[in-house]
């Protein structure tokens, strides 16, 4: 089963919309096959495709301007740059300030891997208004994602069944069932996406970004990467250190970890976030509706999940809220402190036998919209991770590791441990144990870590700074909650990031914001 906790919550952009319903153009090829000479044909953006999550075209910008979309041609196989091409979907909002003060383009990747930048950038666009005064804001669907040669695996009906399965087997028969279902999903990916699967590694996406830099007319790549986007940014810096401009990495993936170490780190991170959620609920003046003490809150959640394994409750008709869906929904709500109120209400409902809110949260994590259609978030996430990551873990290996994962998180340990079998029987071999992000000679890169981040634990920021190399990474610490720092609206963080991106003034190393 694909490990949904590894997804950047690009799905967060749809969560509030889903919950509110319950709670209230093509580029021209370059001359002679020179793709760097292609001219982008920017036009009004269409409605997102089903692979991007569906919905309506992006709303106009606050000043009355509009989002513009285009398609860039890139080599299918970067080892054969003059061979077949694929289209990379782009979106931009042109700089709002005077042309004389424009720096260039600022390229965003919001993570996943598998999240659509074409749909995510407009959803967060207002948060980057200050940056837009001097940059064109640009994002894209990485190869294999959304409208960019999307990886396709199973149908919506098959995915409904896939996400209902028991992802934490308790005996041999359940283990066999999980492995067989994982094999079935992976075989569907190979059958339906055989041409693109060997070409969705992070190194491929980094090469696409350097082509994008040239096509956009920039001498340097100015970049803002979030979650997995920090790994992509680090890989880009390794491959093209002399082309790095002003770059920010926020919610930092530890580039030194194996997939197993990353999963174990997430187990600790999500447990910490759950502890913080329980402490927050029980420390307020008003009574916490889901427990009178921090331990009682966590005990009741554990009991709920144990009960759901034996007997699911009604979720969103006709689906039932299973233990797996509930665990997934709880994890989704821990990505942002803004969603803690939804978790509280969802748990209240579930204790009364109604699993609707927790299922909506789970659906959002999995890329399912209210019409029952799935984006290709999970398909792309699996394809990119399995192409990047060399280890292939067996059920016997996971079984031996369960005590360590359970010690890290009684609630999430089993779920994250069994997620390690996602790449078993994957059609494409993995590239390496972990990415290479060493970037000697690159311009300074601002690396922002959040002490309460569940998905990319804080320690990853320091590891990224060290791996980038001496004089490259500049660490900034945010003492906060949730996945990422800049979008928390913390003024100290935003002033530090804006000061670097807009004025070229990085903060002092080891600055702390609270």
Secondary structure, DSSP 8 states (H G I E B T S, - for coil): ---GGGS-GGGHHHHHHHHHHHH----B--GGG-GGG-B---EE-----TTTT--------TTS---EEEEEEEESSTTSTTS-EEEEEEEEE---S-GGG--EEEEEE--TTT--HHHHHHHHGGGGHHHHTTEEEEEE--TTBTTBS------HHHHHHHHHS-SS--SHHHHHHHHHHHHHHHHHHHHHHHHHHTT-SHHHHHHHHHHHHHHTT-SSEEEEEETHHHHHHHHHHHH-GGGEEEEEEES---TT--HHHHHHHHHHHHHHHHHHHHHHHHHSSS--TT-SSHHHHHHHHHHHHHHHHHS-EE-STT-EE-HHHHHHHHHHHTT-GGGHHHHHHHHHHHHTT--HHHHHHHHHHHTB-TTS-B-SHHHHHHHHHHHHB-----HHHHHHHHHHHHHH-TTTHHHHHHGGGGGTT-SS---BSS-----TT---EEEEEEEE-SSS-THHHHHHHHHH-TTTEEEEEEEEESS-SGGGT-HHHHHHHHHHHHHS----TTEEE-
